[in-house]
Amino acid sequence: MNPYANLAHFPVVARVPHAPPSLSSMLLILLNPSIPLRRFLLTFSMGQSPSTAAAPTPDLNRHQISQLHSSSDPPDFEPDLTIRLFDDCLAVIFHFLSNADRKECSHVCRRWRRVDGERRHRLSLVARPELQELVPSLFDRFDAVTKLTLRIDRKYASLNDDALIMISMRCRNLTRLKLRGCRDVTEIGMAGVGDNCKALKKLSCASCMFGTKGIAALLDRCVTLEDLTLKRLRGVHHITEVEVGAAASLKSICLKELVNGQSFTPLVISSKKLRTLKVIGCTGDWDDTLVRVGCLNGGLVEIHLEKVQVSDVGLVGVSRCLGLETLHVVKTAECSNIGLSMVAERCRLLRKIHIDGWRTNRIGDDGLAAIGKHCSDLQELVLIGVYPTFSSLAAIACNCRNLERLALCGIGTVGDAEIECIADKCVALKKLCIKGCPVSNAGIGALASGCPNLVKVKVKKCRKITGRGVEWVREQRVSLAFNYDDSEVEALDGSGSDGVGGAHDGVAEAEAEAEAEAEPPSSNNNTRLTMLRTRLGLLAGRNLLSCAFRRLSNIDNVSSSNFL
């Protein structure tokens, strides 16, 4: 049996047996779509058993290696072809594998295990107390880790300060650290991380108990930290001033689902290099905090406000950040046209705006018209649960000539006339999303000749649009990627964005947050009751409170299909 019979498509390995393949040649093989990666590895390791020592000795030269694969081998001998690969080439192959496949490859032979350990930079561990006993052997093998995740379910005990300090001493080149559910870690352990991991740039903590003291202990010792994410951080029982001596390097702060999150206001203000601030689902009034941030730290370029208590006073504070480029105002019921107009008038460099009015009818034509008048560099606009009319959308379409991405979700006032105006005026538009709007075939038909740079359209849950109208548009514009979903109207998705990773495509991100169908604004008691039930259902995880209000709404004959 010829061992090279199945390797005709590997020119470097089969035709030049005496020359190790170069890194570029290996990449060409890897990028060939006709060669599955698993088949590639199995082919190069055929005949290799886990108990076989595949690593060549230091005295084994290239000529001796070639003799291992000479034609004089018995017919049933299948050599290990990976022995001729450099370690760097093998590491590149491992990089394309999933975690499960990479774990299996580490058990093939000692060499593969060594290469995997020396070049693995990302590691995720279950943070149980027993991990402390395995730290020496584990990090002797993985000695190049720069991104570490310690995760444990909240119902189990986690590792303690001693284990975390021991890990930090073994990972002194750590640049990213994630702690999930490590409830037994205190400010002592965080101080140890700050002492040992001087190159740490990104820290993310969720469901931990060390509170503001643990964060302050780390920041005082780690002067290179740039990204800080805190989610459901416990131990902040009252608003206290966080004394931080070294926050000059912070560029991004994300606070999510925190109680008394205003305790970190001094940290935000003292971080003079801060560019991104995200406040999502935090309790308390944030108006005073945003006013102080706007007065003392006006260098912010990206602000996310989602499911927080913010009024126009807070937006006026945001308007002091004259270099603001990205603004998300999502499910903030007290924000109105006044605050949005102030932001649009002062922050004229805005490029991305996401607005979810939560169907409160407080943001409408006036605020959107101000955006169209002052934000001429706008490139991305997402509107959810607001009620603009033709006049405000026409102002945006005419004045924002650089608009490339537009999403209209759950808007009952956007019809064929508005879509025709967009198709006629938005010459730079590349992506358009229409969801839950009363648009018909006549409206989307305008896209067949309008928006010359349009490359992708997504239409979802628009009852007046039929498949025949969509097919006609596809025939007129063959190059247009038209995604059409005619399924029934779904419920309101109460889950917002996590605010940590953030998607680059705001239109795709808006689909996950958008309401399926919008109704005209109403001031009757039933609408108010349903709105109150929706908000409290989101805060309570849709358990006890949502069930109670569902019963109450049934008594009042209020339909819940539009919200739940």
N, C-alpha and C positions, 0 to 999 in steps of 0.2 A: 504493500500500500504506500502510495506516494504521499508524504505528509503535507506537501505543498499543492495538492490537487485542488483544494478548495480556496486557495489564496491567490488566484490569478488576478484579482482586482486589487491586490496589495503590491504595487510594483516595487516599492522601496524594500520591502522585506523579502519577497520571493526572488526577485531578479538580482539583487545585490546582497547576497547572504553575508559577505565579509564586512560590510559597512553598516554601522548602527544608523537607524533612521534619524533624520534631523527632526527638530521640533516643528518646522514648517510642514514637512511631509506628513507627520502625524496629524497635524491639524487639518490638512487636506483630506485625509482619510476620515477623520472624525466628522467633518462637515459634509461628507457625502451622504445624502438622505437615503440612498439605497442600502447602506450598511448599518443595521441596528447596532447600538452601542453594546448591548449585552452579547450579541453574536460576535462582535469584534473582540471582546475580552475573552469569551469562551474559546474562540478560535486560537488566540495567542497563548492561552494557558492550557491547551488540550494535553492530556497526559499528566497533568499536575495534580497531585493529591495534597490534602492539607498537611500530611505528615512529612512531605518531601521538602528538604532544604534547598530552595531554589536560588538562594543568593550565592553568587560566585565568590570564591576566595580571592584575597588580594593578589595572590600569585598567578591567577588565571589570566593569561593574556588573550588578545583577540584571536590569534591563530588557534589556540586551544579551544576557544569557544566555537569557532567555525568547524572544528573537527567533530564537535558533538552533533552537528547536523549534517554530516557527510552522507553521501549516497550509500555507504557501506553499512548503514544501520540496518538492523533486522526489519522485516516488513511490519511487525507489530509494534515497533517503537515509534512513539509520537513525542518529539522533543518539546520542551517549553520554549516557545519562541519569544516570550517576553523577557528572556534573560539578556537579549541583545538591546533592549530598550534602556535608555538612560532613565535615571530616577525622576528627572524633571518631566520627561515625556509621560511616564507612568502617572505622575501626579496630575498632569493635565487631563489625562483620561479619567482619573478618579473625580476630578472637579465636575465633570458632566454627569456623574451618577447621582441617584437619589440617596438619601441617608440609609435606607434599608439595603440597597445594593452595595453601597460603600462599606457598610458593616460586614456584609458577606465577603466582600473582597479582602477585608483585613484578616480573615480566617483562612485564606488560601495558602499562604506561606509566610515565613518570617520576613522576607524582604518586602512583600506587599504590606504587611502590618507595620513595618518600620517606616516605609514611605508614606503611608496614610497618617501615621502619628506625627511624623516630623513636619508635614505640610498641611495639617488640618488647622485652620485658623478660627473656625466657628464650632462651638460645643454647647450642647444643651443637656443639662443634668437634672435629675429628680432630687430636689433638695431635702432629702430625709436625714434624720440624725445619723443614720448609719454611713452616710457619705464621708464623714470625717475620717473613718478608718481607711477608706480607699483613696484619700487625697494623695498620699505620696506615690503610690504605684500608678495612679491614674494620670497624674500630671508629669510623671517621669516619661510616660509614653507620649502624651500630648503636651509637649513643651513649647509649642509655638502658637498657643491659643491667644487670639486678640479680641474675640467676641464671645462672651460667656452668658448663658442664660441659666438661672437657678429657679426652678419652678416646682411648686408643690400645691396640692389641693388644700383648701382651707380647713377641711375636716381632719387633716393629719398634722402631726407635729413636724416642724421644720428644723433645719440645721440652726445652730446657735452662733454666738459671736466668735467662739474659738474656731469653729470650722470655717467661717467666712474669712477670718483673718489668715488662717492657714492657706486657704485657696488664694487669697490676694498676694501672699508671699511667693507662691508658686507661679503666679501670672502677673509679673511686674510690667509686662508690655501690654496689658489689657487696655483696649480703647473703648469697648462697649460692654456695658453690664446691665442685665435685666434681672430684677428680683420680683418674683411672683408668689405671693402667699407666704413669704418668709416671716412669720409672725413672732418667732423667737429671736429675731435679730434686733438689737437695740442700737443706741447711738455709739456704743463702744465698738461694735463691729463695723459700723459705717466709718468711724474715725480710723480704724485699722485699714480699711480700703483706701481712704484718702492718703494715709501714710505710705502705703506700699505701691499703689497704682498711680504713679505720677503722670502717666500718659493718658489717663482716662479722659475721653472726650464726650461720651454719651452715656447717660444714666437714666434708666426707666424703672420705676418702682410702682407696684400695684399690690393692694391688700396687705401692706406691711404696717407695723405697729410703732415704729420708732419716731413718727411725727416730725415736727419741725426741728427738734433737737438733733435728730440723726442727719437731716439734710444739712443743717448748719455745720455739724461736725465734719462732714465730708467736704463741703465747699471751702471751709477754712484751711483745709490741707491740700486740696486738689485745685491748682490754679489753671489747669488746662481744660476744664469742663466747658463744653460748648452747648450741649443739648440736654435739657432736664425735663423729664416727663413724670408726673405724679398722678396716680389714679387710685382712688379710694384709700388714700393714706389715712391711717388711724392714729390716734394719739394727739390730735389737735382738738382739745376740749373747749378752748376759748381762744379768742383772737389775741395773739401776742406778737410782739415785734421780733422778727427773726434777725439776730445779729450775725451778719455775714461779712467777713473781712476780705474775701477774695472771690467776688462775683464779676470781675471785669471781663472775663473771657466768655461768659454766657451769651449765646446768640439766639437760642430758642427755648421757650418755657411753655409747657403744656400742663394745665391744671384741669383734671377731669374728675367729676363726682366727689368733690372734697367738701367736708363740713368745715366752716370757718376758713375757707381758702384765702380770705383777705389777709391772713397772717403773712402771706408771702408778698404783700405789696412792697415792703422795703427792699426785698430781693429784686423785684421787677424794676423798681426805680433806680437802684444802685447799679444795675447791669447796663452800663452805657453802650455796650456793643450789641444790645438786644435788638433783634430784627423781627422775630416772630413771637406772638403771644396768642395762646389759645386757652380759652376759658369755656369749659363744656360741662354742663350739668352740675355746677357748683351752687351751693345754697347761699343765701344772704343777698344783700343789696350791693351791687358792684358799681353803682354810679360814682361814688366818691373815689373808689380805687381808679377808675378810668380817667377821672378828672385829674387826679394826682399824677398818673402815668403820662397823660398828655402834656402836663405842665413841666414835668421834670425829666421826661425821657421821650422826646419827640422824634427819635430816630427810627421808630418802628415802620416796617414796610409791609407787614402781614398781621392781621388781627382776625381771630375767629371768636365769635360770641354765639354760643348755642345753648339753648335751654337754660338761660340765666336771667336773673332779675335785673334788667337794664332798661332805662327809659331814654328819652331824648337828652337828658342831662349827661348821661354817659356817652352818647354819640357826639355831643358837643365837645367833650373831652377828647374823644378819638379824632375829631376834626383838627386838633392841634398838631397831629402827626402829618406834616405837610408832604412827606415823602411816601405816604401810604400807597401801596400798589395792589394789595389784595385785601378784600373785606368780605367776611361772612357774617351775616345777621340772620340767624336761623332760630325760629321759634322763640323769639323775644317779643312777648305779647304787648309790651308797653312802648315799643319803638314805633314812631309814626313818620309821616312825611316831613315834619319839621326837622327832626334830627338827621334823617337821610339827606335832606336838601342841604343842610349845613356841611355834612361830610363831602358831598359832591362839589359844593362850591369852593371849599378850601383845599381838598385833596384832589388836585386835577391830574395827578399821575396815576390814578386808579386804572388797573388793567383787568382785574378779575373781581367780579361782584356776584355774590350768592345771597339771595334774599328769600327766606321762607316766612311769609306773613302769617302763617298758621290760621288763615281764614278769619282774621280779626278785622279786616277791612280798615286798618289804620295806615297802611302803605298802599298808595295808588298812583294816580296820574301826576300829582304834584312832585312827589319824590322821584319818580322815574323820569319825568320831564327835566328835572334838575340834573339827573345823570346824563341824559342826552345832550344837555346844553353845555355842561362844563367838562365832562370826561370824554374828550375826543380821542384819547388813546386806548379806549376800552377794547379789549380783545375777547373777553369771556363774560357772559351774562347768564345767570341762572335765576329764573323766577318761579317760585312755588307758592301756591295758595295766596296770591295777590290778585288784584282786580284792575289791571290797566285797561285803557281803551285805545282806540285807534290813534288818538292825538299823541299820547305819550310814546307808544311804540313807533309811530312815524318820526317823532323827534329823535329817538335813538337810532333808527335806521338811516336817517338822513345825515346826522352829525357824527355818529361813531363809524367812520368809514373803515376802521381797522378791525371791526368786529368779526371774529373768526368762529366762535363757538357760542351757540344760543340754545337754551333749554326753556321751554314753556310747559310747565307741569301743573295740572290741577287748576287751570284758569278758565273759568266759565265765560269770560268776556272776550276771549280770543277766538275769532271765527275766520271765515274765508277772506274777508276784507283785510284783516291784519296780516294774514299769511301772504296775500298778494302784494301788500306793501313791502314786506320783508324780502320777498323774491325780487322785487323791482329795485329796491334801494341798497340792500346789503350785498355789494359786489364782492367783498372779501370773505364772505361767510363760507366756511368749510364743513362745519358740522352743525346739524339742526336736530333737536329732539322735541317732539310734540307728544304730550302725554295727557290724556284725560281732558282734552279741549274739544269744543263743538265745531270741529273743522270737517268739511265734507270733501268730496272728490274734486270739486271746483277749486278749493283752496290749494290742495297739494298739486293740482294740475298746473298751477302757476310755476311750480318748481322745475317743470320740464324745460322752460325757456329762461327762467330767472336764476340768479346766483351763479354766475359762470364758474366760480371756483369751488362750488359745492362738491364734496366727495362722499359724504355720508349723511343719510337721513334715517331717523328712527321714529316711527309712529306707533304708539301703543295706546290701546283702550280709547280710541276715538270712534264712537259708534256710527257716525255718519260716513266714515270712510269704508269703502268696500274693496275687495280684492281686485275688481275690474279696474278701478281707478288707479290702484297701485301698479298693476301690470302695464297700464298705458304709460305711466311715468317711466317705468323701467324700459319700455320699448323706445321712448323718445331719448332717454339718456342712458345708454348701455353702460357707461363707465361709472355711473352713480351706484354706490352701495346703499340699497334701500332695505331697511329692516322693518318689517310690518308684523304687528301682533294684534290680532282681532279678538283676543280672549276677553272674557267678561271683566267688568270693573272689579278690582280687588280692594282689599281693606287698606286703611291708613297704616303705613308702616311706622311704628313708633320708634324704631331704632334709628338713631342718628349716626353721623360719622364718628369714628373713634378719636379723631383729632390727633393721632400719633403718627400714622404713616401718611395719610392723605394721598389721594390719587392725583395723578398729573392731569387726567382728563376730567374737568369739572362737570361736563355734561353727563358722563357715565356715573360719576359720583352722585349727581342729582337724582338719577333714576331710583337709586336705593332709598332716597329720602322723600321722594315726591308722593303726593297724594294721588290716588288713582282717578278720582273724578272731582271736579269742583262745582259748587253750587253758588248762585248769586248770594251776596251778603244779606243777612236777615237780622233783625233786631228783636225778634220775639223771644219769649222766655224759653221755648223749647231749644232754640239754637244755642242760647247761652248755657243751658243745662248740659247740652251735648258737648259743647266746648270745654266746660269745666270737668265733665266726666272724662274726656280724652286726656286732658293735662294731668289730672290726678291719677289716671290709669297708667300713664307713662312713668310717673314718679314712683308709684307703688308696685311697679313690676307687673301690673295688670292682674293682681291677685285679689286681695280682700276688697280694696277700694273699688276696683273696676267692676267686680261682681255686684257690690252694693249699688253702685250707680247704674249698672245695667238693669237691675230690678226696678229702680226708680224711674228710669227712662221708659221701661215697658209700661209702667203705670200711666205715664203721661202720653203714651202712644207716640214716642219719639223714635224714629227709625235709627238704628245704630249701624246700618250697613255701610254708611258713608265714612265711618270713623274707625271701626274695629274690624 
